[in-house]
Amino acid sequence: MKSTTLNHCLLVLAILLAPSLHAADQPKINKGLLDLSEWDFTRDGPVYLVGEAEFFWTQHLDSQDFYRLTEKDVDYLQIPASWNGEGREGHGYATYRINILIGPARPLTLKIPDIGTSYNLLIDGKQIYTVGRPGFTKDTTVPKYYPSLIQISPSGQRVELILQVSNFHHRLGCLLYTSPSPRDRG
């Protein structure tokens, strides 16, 4: 019998070290938007969150904050990857945001492997998960390595995913992940 997790659509937030695992037709995040409205999870398998996420350095934002921002306030950063570079060191904090179009509302499972730092996960404006204690300094941040499977029940055809990340204990800023095991393919 399949587990409940396998009966849900599976989004996997992970780095794939082997380029062959990224199918050419796998949807990618483009300027903070991932369109899965035509994706068949049963036929096509899980989706890896890869591409250009919205990125806000030295800010922990929530859904309400985005109403006051303009396009000029938005940076984009390739994920999964370190945020190091362009004047940023590994230590710091940031917000990543991805809007996901899913078609008819259906349950989703978000798999988050060890990120190697602390974060808050917000879905559609609600904080639903925390690992460690994200902060604004080394003294206020507590890192934690903890993989997670998180059930999401979207109320509509769009899901807003926000990660408020803090890293003051590792030389590389996140989002960095390990490869999923073969069973993660479905």
C-alpha positions as CSV (number, residue, x, y, z in Angstrom):
1,M,0.0,0.0,0.0
2,K,1.3,3.4,-0.9
3,S,1.9,5.9,1.9
4,T,-0.2,9.0,2.4
5,T,2.8,11.1,1.3
6,L,3.0,9.3,-2.1
7,N,-0.7,9.9,-2.6
8,H,0.0,13.7,-2.6
9,C,1.7,15.6,-5.3
10,L,5.4,16.0,-4.4
11,L,7.4,19.1,-4.6
12,V,11.0,18.6,-3.8
13,L,13.2,21.5,-2.7
14,A,16.6,20.0,-3.5
15,I,19.8,20.3,-5.4
16,L,20.5,17.6,-7.9
17,L,24.2,17.1,-8.3
18,A,23.8,15.1,-11.5
19,P,22.6,17.3,-14.3
20,S,20.9,14.3,-16.0
21,L,18.3,14.2,-13.2
22,H,17.0,17.6,-14.4
23,A,14.7,16.6,-17.2
24,A,14.7,19.2,-20.1
25,D,11.0,19.5,-19.8
26,Q,11.0,19.9,-16.0
27,P,9.3,23.2,-15.1
28,K,11.6,25.8,-13.8
29,I,11.0,28.9,-11.7
30,N,11.1,32.0,-13.9
31,K,11.3,35.3,-12.1
32,G,9.7,33.9,-9.0
33,L,6.9,32.0,-10.8
34,L,6.6,28.3,-11.2
35,D,3.7,27.2,-13.4
36,L,2.6,23.6,-12.6
37,S,-0.9,24.1,-13.8
38,E,-0.4,21.5,-16.6
39,W,2.0,19.2,-14.6
40,D,0.8,15.6,-14.0
41,F,2.6,14.4,-10.9
42,T,1.4,10.9,-11.4
43,R,2.9,10.7,-14.9
44,D,5.7,13.2,-14.7
45,G,6.9,12.7,-11.1
46,P,8.0,15.2,-8.5
47,V,9.1,18.8,-9.3
48,Y,12.4,20.1,-8.1
49,L,12.3,23.8,-7.2
50,V,15.0,25.1,-9.5
51,G,15.4,28.5,-11.2
52,E,15.1,32.2,-10.3
53,A,13.4,32.7,-6.9
54,E,12.6,36.2,-5.7
55,F,15.4,37.2,-3.3
56,F,15.5,39.9,-0.7
57,W,18.8,40.2,1.1
58,T,18.9,41.3,4.7
59,Q,15.2,41.2,5.0
60,H,12.7,38.7,6.5
61,L,9.5,39.5,4.7
62,D,6.0,38.1,5.0
63,S,3.1,38.2,2.5
64,Q,1.9,41.6,3.6
65,D,5.3,43.2,3.0
66,F,5.1,42.4,-0.8
67,Y,2.2,44.8,-1.3
68,R,4.5,47.8,-0.6
69,L,7.3,46.6,-2.9
70,T,7.9,47.5,-6.5
71,E,9.6,45.5,-9.3
72,K,12.8,47.6,-8.6
73,D,12.9,46.1,-5.0
74,V,13.0,42.5,-6.3
75,D,16.2,40.6,-7.0
76,Y,16.3,37.1,-8.4
77,L,18.7,34.4,-7.3
78,Q,19.2,31.0,-8.8
79,I,18.2,28.2,-6.5
80,P,19.4,25.9,-5.3
81,A,22.7,27.7,-4.8
82,S,24.7,29.7,-2.3
83,W,23.8,33.3,-1.9
84,N,27.6,34.1,-1.6
85,G,28.7,36.7,-4.2
86,E,27.7,40.1,-5.5
87,G,28.8,41.7,-2.3
88,R,27.1,39.0,-0.1
89,E,29.0,36.8,2.3
90,G,27.8,33.5,3.6
91,H,26.7,35.0,6.9
92,G,23.4,36.9,6.8
93,Y,19.7,36.6,6.3
94,A,17.3,36.8,3.4
95,T,13.8,36.0,2.1
96,Y,13.1,33.7,-0.8
97,R,9.7,33.8,-2.5
98,I,8.1,31.6,-5.1
99,N,4.6,31.8,-6.5
100,I,3.4,28.4,-7.7
101,L,0.5,28.0,-10.1
102,I,-1.1,24.5,-9.5
103,G,-4.3,24.4,-11.5
104,P,-7.2,22.9,-9.5
105,A,-6.4,22.9,-5.7
106,R,-5.0,19.6,-4.6
107,P,-2.9,18.5,-1.6
108,L,0.9,18.9,-2.0
109,T,3.8,17.6,-0.1
110,L,6.9,19.7,0.2
111,K,10.1,17.8,0.9
112,I,12.8,19.9,2.4
113,P,16.1,18.1,2.9
114,D,18.8,19.4,5.3
115,I,19.1,23.1,4.5
116,G,21.9,23.5,7.0
117,T,20.7,26.7,8.6
118,S,17.6,28.1,10.2
119,Y,14.4,29.1,8.4
120,N,10.7,29.9,8.7
121,L,8.4,28.5,6.0
122,L,5.3,30.5,5.2
123,I,2.6,29.2,2.8
124,D,0.0,31.7,1.6
125,G,0.8,34.1,4.3
126,K,0.8,31.7,7.2
127,Q,3.9,30.5,9.0
128,I,3.6,26.7,9.0
129,Y,7.0,25.5,9.9
130,T,10.2,26.6,11.6
131,V,13.6,24.9,11.7
132,G,16.1,26.3,14.2
133,R,15.6,29.9,15.2
134,P,16.1,32.4,12.3
135,G,17.5,35.7,13.5
136,F,19.3,38.8,12.4
137,T,22.7,38.2,14.1
138,K,24.8,35.2,15.1
139,D,23.6,35.6,18.7
140,T,19.9,35.5,17.8
141,T,20.2,32.7,15.2
142,V,20.1,29.0,16.1
143,P,20.9,26.7,13.2
144,K,19.4,23.3,12.8
145,Y,19.8,20.5,10.3
146,Y,16.4,18.8,10.0
147,P,14.8,17.3,6.9
148,S,11.1,17.6,6.6
149,L,8.0,16.5,4.7
150,I,5.3,19.1,5.0
151,Q,1.7,18.7,3.8
152,I,0.2,21.7,2.1
153,S,-3.5,22.0,1.4
154,P,-3.9,25.0,-1.0
155,S,-7.2,26.8,-1.0
156,G,-6.8,28.0,-4.6
157,Q,-4.8,27.6,-7.8
158,R,-1.8,29.6,-6.5
159,V,0.5,28.9,-3.7
160,E,2.9,31.5,-2.3
161,L,5.9,29.9,-0.7
162,I,8.2,32.1,1.4
163,L,11.4,31.0,3.2
164,Q,12.9,33.4,5.7
165,V,16.4,32.1,6.0
166,S,19.2,33.0,8.5
167,N,22.8,31.7,8.3
168,F,25.6,32.8,10.6
169,H,27.2,29.4,11.3
170,H,28.2,28.0,7.8
171,R,30.6,29.6,5.4
172,L,28.1,29.3,2.5
173,G,24.7,31.0,2.6
174,C,21.9,28.8,1.6
175,L,19.8,27.4,-0.2
176,L,22.1,24.3,-0.5
177,Y,20.8,20.8,-0.4
178,T,21.8,17.2,-0.8
179,S,20.6,15.0,-3.7
180,P,17.3,13.2,-3.2
181,S,17.4,9.4,-3.1
182,P,16.0,7.4,-6.0
183,R,12.7,6.8,-4.0
184,D,12.1,10.5,-4.2
185,R,11.3,10.2,-7.9
186,G,7.8,8.9,-7.1
